[in-house]
Amino acid sequence: MRGREFNMTIGVCDVNPDETQRTVYFLRSQIKNNIIDNENVRFVSYNLDSVMLDIDYQKFDCDIFITELLYPNGKNGVNLAKRINAVAPSCKILFYVNKIPEELDIYEANHVNCMLKGRHDARLVTFMNDLVEKMNNDDKKQFIKIRYDRNVNILDCRDIMYIKIENRVTIYYTNRKNDQRDGKYYEYRPLSEIMKELPDNFVRCSAAAVVNRDYISNYNHQTVTMVDGEEIKIGRRYGGIVNRASNNVK
């Protein structure tokens, strides 16, 4: 029997476990509709140390993250949000707080809202409903989440040049090359599943390759040449699809 698959992960972090669990319980009990329920949403309870470990070890995979602003020992939710912005730019961050301290500028970090506990609880429920529904129904997907060797990477789809299956491993070839990385990311999912999460500018070329047409430099009926010089063969059954997509290549 397959394990349950969750469509979305919501992380909650607060100053102590009681506060964290209160928020998790509140959301679970109040949000009742066809979009959010226990079947398609997973709640993860964090403390500040555990979320930092997930970030450092590439385990962080929250789609939505709810956090306090003030933490012990001078730590704060703004700096935490900035770390999340850097490693998971697709994650929607919401500050759910007892108070907004004057010394913190919450706009230093990308976030979707800031609400006061108690005063804005009903508004939190409505906002979360709308946010999850929008994220689930967003046809123009900008980011894709991939997992490999217990690590999580969130890629901007605009950075992906093409995707190939080589020796049963799915390899994402990206423009994220630097001195430390070769621009490749790995996972084991089939291309048919991955295609459902990609925007319309990605085209299936064969049973083992998908290309981002924004990175196509040349095309004929047998191969697609990418901007990095890679030549990708076009499968017989995919020729018509690639031909239609090639009309958009300048």
Residue pairs with C-beta under 8 A, 6 or more apart in sequence:
4 39
6 40
6 41
6 42
7 40
7 41
7 136
8 40
8 41
8 42
8 63
8 64
8 132
8 135
8 136
9 41
9 42
9 44
9 61
9 62
9 63
9 64
10 27
10 41
10 42
10 43
10 44
10 62
10 63
10 64
10 65
10 66
11 43
11 44
11 46
11 51
11 62
11 64
11 65
11 66
12 20
12 23
12 24
12 27
12 43
12 44
12 45
12 46
12 65
12 66
12 67
13 20
13 45
13 46
13 47
13 48
13 51
13 65
13 66
13 67
13 68
13 77
13 80
14 20
14 23
14 47
14 67
14 68
15 68
15 70
15 71
15 72
16 47
17 45
17 47
19 68
20 45
20 46
20 47
21 45
23 66
23 96
24 43
24 45
26 121
27 43
27 124
27 125
27 128
28 38
28 43
30 125
31 37
31 125
31 128
31 129
33 129
35 129
35 132
35 133
35 136
36 128
36 129
36 132
41 132
44 62
46 54
48 71
48 75
48 80
51 60
51 80
52 80
52 83
53 59
54 60
55 83
55 84
55 87
57 151
58 87
58 151
58 152
58 153
59 150
59 151
59 152
60 84
60 87
60 88
60 91
60 152
61 88
61 145
61 147
61 152
61 154
62 84
62 88
62 91
63 90
63 91
63 92
63 135
64 91
64 92
64 93
64 94
64 128
64 131
64 132
64 135
65 81
65 84
65 91
65 92
65 93
65 94
66 93
66 94
66 95
66 96
67 77
67 80
67 81
67 93
67 94
67 95
67 96
68 77
68 95
68 96
68 97
68 98
69 76
69 77
69 78
69 95
69 97
69 99
69 100
69 101
69 104
69 106
70 76
70 77
70 97
70 98
70 99
70 101
71 77
71 80
76 101
76 104
77 95
77 97
78 104
78 105
78 106
78 108
78 109
79 109
81 93
81 95
81 109
81 110
81 111
82 108
82 109
84 91
84 93
85 91
85 93
85 109
85 110
87 154
88 154
89 110
89 143
89 154
89 156
90 142
90 143
90 145
90 154
91 154
92 111
92 112
92 131
92 135
93 109
93 110
93 111
93 112
94 111
94 112
94 113
94 114
94 115
94 124
94 127
95 106
95 111
95 113
95 114
95 115
96 115
96 117
96 124
97 114
97 115
97 116
97 117
98 116
98 117
99 116
100 106
100 114
100 116
106 114
112 131
113 127
115 123
115 124
115 127
140 199
140 200
141 157
141 197
141 198
141 199
142 156
142 157
142 158
142 199
143 154
143 155
143 156
143 157
144 154
144 155
144 157
144 160
144 194
144 197
144 198
145 152
145 153
145 154
146 152
146 153
146 154
146 155
146 172
146 185
146 186
146 187
146 189
147 153
147 187
148 185
148 186
148 187
148 188
149 186
153 185
155 172
155 174
155 176
155 185
157 198
157 199
157 202
157 212
158 214
159 174
159 175
159 176
160 172
160 173
160 174
160 202
160 212
161 173
161 174
161 175
161 211
161 212
161 215
161 226
161 227
161 228
161 230
162 173
162 209
162 210
162 211
162 212
162 215
162 226
162 230
162 232
163 170
163 171
163 172
163 173
163 191
163 194
163 202
163 209
163 210
163 211
164 170
164 171
164 173
164 208
164 209
164 210
164 232
165 171
165 191
165 207
165 208
165 209
166 208
168 188
169 186
169 187
169 188
170 186
170 187
170 188
170 189
170 190
170 191
170 194
171 184
171 185
171 186
172 184
172 185
172 186
172 187
173 183
173 184
173 228
173 230
174 183
174 184
174 185
175 183
176 183
177 183
191 204
191 207
191 208
191 209
191 210
194 210
195 202
195 204
195 210
198 210
201 212
201 213
201 214
201 248
202 210
202 211
202 212
202 213
203 210
203 211
203 213
203 241
203 242
203 245
204 210
204 238
204 241
205 211
205 224
205 232
205 233
205 234
205 235
205 238
205 242
206 232
206 233
206 234
206 235
206 238
207 235
209 232
209 233
211 224
211 226
211 232
213 245
213 246
213 248
213 249
215 226
215 227
215 228
216 224
216 225
216 226
216 227
216 246
216 249
217 225
217 226
217 227
218 224
218 225
219 225
219 242
219 246
219 249
221 234
221 239
221 243
222 233
222 234
223 231
223 232
223 233
223 234
224 231
224 232
224 234
224 242
224 246
225 231
225 232
226 232
234 242
